[in-house]
Amino acid sequence: MLHHVVSGARDHPLDRSSTLLLRACPGPSRAPDVLAFLAVRSAGEQRNHEPSGLVFILMTDTRGPRSAPDERELRLWKVGRALTVIFAAAVLAAGGVFYALVVLLDFQEIDRAAKLDAKTLFDLVKLSFGVVAGAGALVALVVAYRRQRVDEAGAHREATRLHTERFSQAVDKLGSESPAVRLGGVHALAGLADDAPDSNLRQTCIDVLCAYLQLPFLPDPGNDPAQQEEHHSYLAFRKVRHTILRLIGDHYRIPRGTHRSWQGFDLDLTGVTIDGDMNFRDATFDGGTVSFSGATFSDGVVDFGNATFSDGLVNFGDVSFSGGVVNFGNAMFTGSEVDFGKATFSDGVVNFGDATFSDGSMAFAAARFSGGVVIFSRATFSGGSMFFGGTTFSGSDVNFDEATFSGGTVDFRYVMFCGRSVSFVGATFSSGTVNFHDTDGPAPAGLLSAIGASDPVTVSLPERWTSLIA
């Protein structure tokens, strides 16, 4: 999803608390399709930690059409066509039953009497009435079915109308100058996502919450007495953002298929500053796209511990880890794609300790490890692929101690090791492929001794390293 942020003039005819919402349905003539249009006007003189004037968040659908299995479109056959099909099906069913009975009862021939006695006539009359009654029942069935479909479609339209009204009110609260009102709008949108009558409306609520997190803001001015109002406004805005982060994590931990679960839906946190806690512990990522691309992790704890990545895409491309903790401890990667391409690790802790990589792929292409701590200790690489191509290890402490490489592919080609900040002490190489070809710098600590007892076919090393193996 692509977001455009545009600032308007202060003298816009809207008052300062106005919020506009325009929702348009996607169609072939709209390029790109507009999912939502949110305009929030803020007062620069009262909240100059946020952009003054009119701020537009235009969310355009770049993900392609989403499937909507729970849409209730009213598509009914004409009565004549429906009756014809029903009668034909009934005749075929009756014929099939009659033939089966003839075969099962082993009738050899039908007795053809020349006279029509009273008993036979009475049976024919009963049969005629039965046919008429059956036809009437079929007509009633068709009418009842159509009435049920019309009622369901009407109920769905009414639910959608009520949802739209509540949605507009909730988004209006996000444009309020009062932090308490904005917090109410955040909780209202989360509740609307839970109660949405179909998946597209739920996705729209999630998109708006993510878009609010993407609003630009000025950093904390500090405790300068001359800027106390700006400091308090910053704290209020941060409280709203942290509430959204907490609610997203809470909903992604709820098992998929149950009420209030957001698993399987797209989560677009592109460019967001995450300076608070997010809890994805025990969550399952088995569909949809979760994007942290370009985000900054500067504080707080983002916990993916015990999470399962079995499908979909989780994107950490161009992310900056400058503080806080991101924990993937004991996580299982069994089929998804996780991308850390061009990520920068300059501070904080990123933990993959005891994680299991049995399928899927993880890429750190062109990442920069210049500070902080990255832990892969006791991780198990038994399948899938991990790619570090073009990565630079210049200052971070990267720990593969006691990791087990028993399958899959781990690729360190074109990596630069500047110093011995990378450690493979106690690592085990038993199968799979680990490739260190075309790397620069000295061998990581413990790597050559760990490889010495391993099958040399599974690990490819630069020629200058192989002579050092005991």
N, C-alpha and C positions, 0 to 999 in steps of 0.2 A: 504494500500500500504506500502510495506516495503522498506526502503532505506538503502543502505550500503555505507559508506563513507570510502574510502581507499586512503592513501597518497602514492604517488610514489616517485621515486628518482628524484633529481634535474637534473641529466644528461640524462633525457629522450630525445630522438632525436627530439621531437617536440620543436619548438621555444616557447618563453614565452607567446605569444598571441594566441597560437593554441587552437582550440576547435574541439573536435571530437564528431560526433554524429552518433550513430548507431541505427537505428530503425528496429525492427524485428517484423514480424507479429506473433501473437500467433498461436500455433498449438498443436496438441496432443502430438508431440514428444518433446516439449520444456517444461522443468519442472525446475524452474518456468518460465512462459512466460515473456520475456523481453519486456517492453513497450518502454523504452528509455534508452540510455546510453550516459551520458554526461561526458566528460572529460575536465576539465578546468585546465590549468597550470597557476599558479601564481608565481610571483617573490617574494621570501621571503625578499630579500634585499630592495624591493621597496614597498611591501604591506604586511608587516609581521603581520598585523591584521587579514589576512586570512592565511590559511594553505599554506606553501610553497611546491614546488614540483608539482606533478601532482595529482589532486584531482578527483576521480571518484565518480559519483553519479549514482548508479545502482538502477533503479526503477523496481521492480518486481511486477507483478500483483497478489496480494493476495486477491482481492475482488471477484474473480470468474468472469465468463463471463458476459459481459455487453450486453444488448440488443442493437441492431443497427437497429432501424426501418427505417432509411433513407438510408441504404446501397442499392446501385443499382447494384445488381449482374445480369449479363446477362444470364438469363435462358429462352431459347426459345424452343418451341416444333419444331419437324421436320415438314417440309411443308406438307407431306402427312397426318400426324396425325392432324395437325391444320385444314387442309381442310376437313378431314373426320368429325371432331367435328363440324366445322362451318356448313357443309351441313346437318348433322343430326339435328343440332339445327334449321336450316332454315326450313327443312321438317316438323319437329314437330310443329314449330310455324305456318307454313302455314296450316297444318292439323288442328291445334287448331282453327285458325281463320275460316276455312271453316266449321268446325263442329258447331262453335258458330253461324255462319250466318244461317246455315240450321235450327238450333233450334230456333233462333230468328224469322226467316221468316216463320216458321211452315210449311215447305214442307212435304207433305204426301208421295209422291213417285216421282220417276224420270221417265219422259216420254221416253220410249225406241222406237225410230223410226227405221224402217227397212232400210230406205234410208238415205244416207249422202248427204244433199243438199249443195249448194254453200255457204250459209251463215255459216252453221256449219263448213264446211271445212276451211273457212276463219278465223273463230274463233280459230280453232285448230292451224292454222299456226301462228296466233298472240300469242297464248299461248306458242307455241314452242319457238318463238323468245323471249318471255318474260322470259321463263325458262333459255334460254342460256344467256340472258343479266343479269339475276339475279345471275347465276353462275359466270359470269365474274366479276360482282360487288363484290361477295364474295371473289374471288381470289385476286382482287385488294385490298380489305379490309385487307386480311391477309398479303399481301406483304407490304402494307403501315404500318400496325401495327409492323411488324418485322423491317422495316426500321426505324420507330420511336424509337423502343427499342434500336436498334443498335446505333442510333445517341445519344440517352440519355446516354447509357453506355459509348460511346466515350467521350462525354462532361464531364461525371463524372470522367473518367480516366484522362482527361486533367486537370480538376480542381484539382484533387488530386496531379497530378505531379507538377503543379504550386505551390500548397500549400506546398508540401514537399521541393521544392527549396527555397521558402521564409522562411519556418521553419528552414532549415539548416542555412540560412544567419542570421536569428534572433538569433538563439542559439549561433552562432559564435560570435555575438556581445556581448553576456553575458560573454564571456571569455576574452574580451578586458581589457587592463590595464587602459583605459580611462573611467572615470565615466560617461562622456557624451555619449560615445558609448554604455556603458552598459544600460544607461537609454533609449537610442534609441531601444536597443534590447528588453527591457521590454515592451515598448509601441508597438513594432512590434509584439511580441508574443500575447499581448492582442488583437490587431487588427486581427491577424490570427485566434484566437479563435472565434472572432465575425464572421469571413467570412468562417469558416471551412465548407467544403461541407457535412460533416456528424458528428454525435455526438462523435464518437470515436476520430476523429482528434481534435475536440474542447477539449475533456477531456485530450488529450495528452498535449496540450498547457497549460492548467490549471495545470497539474501535474508538468511540467517543471518550471513554475513560483513558485509553492509551494516548489519544490526541491531546488531552489535557496535560498529561505528563510531558508532552513534547513542547509545550509552551515555553518560550525563552524567558529567562529571568536573570536579574542581576545578582551577583554574589552577596553574601551577608556583609553589610557595612561595618559590623562590629558593635562594640558597646560605647562608641563615641556619643556623649550626651547630645551633641548637635544632630545626630542621626538616629535618635531613639525611635522615631515614628517609622522610619524605613526599616530599622532592625526588627521591630515588632511585626511589620507587614511581611518581611521575609520569613519570620518564624511561622506566621499564620499560613503563608503559602506552602511552606515546607510541610506543615502538619497535614494539609489537604493532600499533598503528593504522597506522603508516607502512608496515609490512609488508603489511597488507591493501590499502592504497592502491596500493602498487607491484604486487601480484599482479593487482589488477583491471585496471590499465593494461596489464600484460603480456598478459593474456588477450584484451583488446579489440583489441590490435594484430594478433592472429593472424587471417588471412583467414577469412571465414565459410565454413562447410562443411568445414573441416579439423579434425583432432583438437585439442582443447584450446581452440578458439575460443569466446568468449562473445558474439560479435557477434550481434545480433538478440534478445538476452535483456534483460529489464528490469533496470535498475540504480537502486536507490532509496537515494540519499545525502541525503535530506531532513534538514536541520538539522545536518549533519555539520560539524565544524570541520576544515578542511583546512589543516594547517600543515606539510605535507610534499609531496614531489614525486609527481605522477601523470603518466604518459607515455601519451598517446593519439595520438602522432604516426603518420601514415599509416593510422589506423584508418578504418573505414567504418561509418557509422551508417545502416543501411538497414532498420531494423525495431525494434520494441520501444520502451520509454520509458526515457530516462535522466534522472533527476531530481536536481538539486542545489538544489532549492527550499529557501530559508531557510538555506542553508549559509553558512559564513564562510570566506573565503580570507584567511588572515592571514600566511601565509609559504609558502615553497617555490615550485615551478614546476609548473603544470598545463599540459601541452603538447598542444594540438590541431593543431599544425602539419601541413599537408598532409593533414589529415583530410577525408573526404568525407561530407557530410550529405545523403543522398538519399532518406530516408524516416524515418518515426517522429517522435518528439517528444523534444527536449532542453530541459529546463526549468531556467532559472536565475532564476526568479521569487523576489523578496524576498532575493536573495543580497547579502551584504555583502563588498565587495572592500576590505579594510583593510590589505593588504600582499601581498607576493609578486608573481608574474607569472602571468597566464593568457594563453596564446599561441594565437591562431587564424591565424597567418600562413600565407598560401598555401592556406588551407582553401577547399573548394568546397561551396557551399550550392546544391544542385540539386533539392530537393524536400521537405526536412524542415521542421519547425516548430521554431524556436529562440526561446525566450521569456526576456527579461531584464526583464519587467515588475516595477516597483517595486524594482529593484536599486539598491544604493547603492555608488557609487564614491568612496571617501574616501581611498584611498591605493593604492599599488601600480601595476602596469601591466597593461592589457588591450589586446592587440594583434590587430587585424584587418588588418594591413598586407598588401597583395597578395592579399587574399582575393577570391574570385569569387562573386557572388550572381546566379545565373542562373535560379533557380526557388525555390519554397517561400516561407517568410516568416520574418522576424525582427522581434521587437517589443521596444522599450525603453519601453513605456508607463509614464508616471509614474516613470521612473527619476530618480535624483538623482546628478548629477556634481558633487561638492563637493571633490574632491581627486584626486590621482594623475594618471595619464596614460592616455588611451584613443586608440588609433591606428587610423585607417582609410586611411592614406596609400597611394596607388597601388591601392586596392581598385577592383574593377570591378562596377558595378551594371547588369547587362544583362537582368535578368528578376526575377520574383518581387516581393516587397514588403518594405519596411522601415518600421517605424512608430515614431516618437519622440513620439507625442502625449502632452502633459502633462508632458514631461520638463523638468527644470531644470538648466541649465548655469551653475553659480555659482562653481566653483573649479577643476574639472579642466581639464587641457589636452587638448582633443578635436581631433584632427588628421585632416581630410579632404584634406590637400594632395595634389595630383596624382591624385585619385580620378577615375574615369571613370563618368559617368552616361549610359549608352547604351540603357537599356531598363528596364522595370519601373516600380515606384512607390516613391518615398522621401517619407515624410510627416512634416513637422515642425510640423504644426498645434498651436496652443496650447502651444508651447514657450516657455520663458523663458530669454533670453540675458542674463545678468548680467555685463557686461564683455566683453572680446574674448578669451576663453579658447578659443573655437572658431574653427578656421581652415579655409578652403577655397582656400588659395593654390594656383594652378596646376590647379585642378579643371576638368574638361571636361564640358559638358552638351550632348549631341548628340541625344538622343531620350529617350523615356520621360517620366515625370512626377515633378517635384520640387515639393512644395507647402509653402510657408512662411506660408500664410495664418494670421491670428489669433495671430501670435507677438508676444511682448513683448521689449523691449530693442533694442539696436543690432544692425545686421547683422553677422554673423560676418566676421572678417578675410578679405579676398580673395574673398568670395562675389559681391559686386556686379560686380567687374571680370571675374570668370570668366563671369558670366551675360551681360555686355554683348555678347559676340560670339556668343551662343547664340540658338537659336530661341526667341523669347519665349513661344511657346505651351507649351513643355515645362516652364517654371518659373513658379510662381505666387508672387508676393511681396506683402507688405503695401504699401499705397499710399505710406506714408511712406518706403519704401525705393526705390520705382521712380524717384522724382525724382532719386535720387543716382547712378543708373547713367549712366556716361559715354557 
